[in-house]
């Protein structure tokens, strides 16, 4: 059996004067889904370095990571095992430019993000992120 695909990403958030906390979701046209910014680790790259790189590549945003969130395990579309390490991270700047991998991002309230996220595992990460933010995370 092959080794699991290793990936990392962030549950990216920001403070909005009008709406409180907003979360950034990415749309991947290849899979027609809404999820968190994430991607595969490069050779000899740490999980955190990969998470920050992927957020910047996919959203155009820089961020400050705080709390490490639970590791997620699932099978890819082709049946391979995948593990993804996530961090809660506050947006610190930047601008989005659409590309072939990510054609749209949306900043949403927690309720709207929960409705739009495609996968239950991503909604579970949102719930954990909200608990961490409520605890000062």
N, C-alpha and C positions, 0 to 999 in steps of 0.2 A: 504494500500500500504506500502511496506517495505521501510525502510530508505535507502538512497543512499549508495552505497559502497564508502568509503572515501579512497583516495590514494594520494600519493605525489611522486615527482620525480624531476629530474634536466635535463636541456638541458646542457650537459657536453661539454666543449670545452677546447682547448689548442692552444698555439702558436706553429707553425711549421716554422722553418727557411726556408724551401723549399717552403711551400705552404701557408704560412700565417695562418689564423685561420682554425682549423679542429674541427669537431664535432664528438662525439662518439655515434654511433647507436648500439643497441643491437638486436640480432636475437633470437626470442623465437620459438623454434621448435614446441611446442604444437600448436601455432597459425600460424606458418609459416609466421611471419611478422617481419618487422624492425621498431623499435620505440625507444623512449627515455627510459632510466632506470627509473623505477617507481614501486611502489607497495603499498599494503594496509597498513594503519596505524595500529599499535598495540594499545591495550588498554592504554589509558592515554598518548599516544605519541603525540607530536606536529607534525604539518605538516612538518616543517623544519627538525626536528629530523628524521622523517620517510624518507624524501627525501634523506638526507645524508646517512642514513643506507642502503637504497635501492641501491643507486649508488655504495656504497662499496661492497654490497653483489653481485650485478649483474655484475659490471665491474672490481672489484678488485681495483678501484681507490678511492683515497681520493680527496676532492675538497673543494674549497672556494666559498660559495654562495655569490652572489651579489644582483642582481635585482630579485624581485619577478615578475614572468610572469603571464599572465592572467589565471584564473581558467578555466579548461576545463570540459564540461559536455557532457556525451554521454551514450548510452545504451551498456551493456556488451553483449557478445555472447548469453547469456541466457535471455536477455531482462531486466536485472536489471539496474536501474539508477546508474551512477557512476560519481563522481566528483574527479578531480585530480588537486592538487596545484603544480605548477612548479616554480623552480628558475633557473636562469642563473647561472652556476657555473663553475669556472675554475679548471681544473685538477691540483692536487698538488703532485701526486705520486701514487705508487702502481703498481700492475701487474695483468692481467686477467688470471683466471683459468676457463676453460669451466666447465659447470655443467648442470644438467638436465633441469633447467629453461632457462638458457642463454648459448647457445652453441658456439656463436661467437660474437665478437664486431668488428666494423670497425671505424677507424678514417678517416673522409672524408672531402673534401672541401665542402663549402656550396652548390655548384651546384650539386655535386655528392650525398650529403646527401638528398637534395630535391628530386632527382630522385629515391633514394632507399627507402625513408620513405613510408610506406604502407598507412597511413591514412592522409587525407587532414588536419585534426586538428593538426597533428604533423608538417606538412609543415608550417602551420600558426604560430606555436610556433617558428619554425626556422626563419621565416621572422621577427618575433618580437625580437628574440634573436639578429639577425643581426642589427636591428635598435638600440637596446640597446648598443651593442658593438660599433657601429658607434658614439654613443653619450657618450662614455666613461664608459658604464655600465658594 
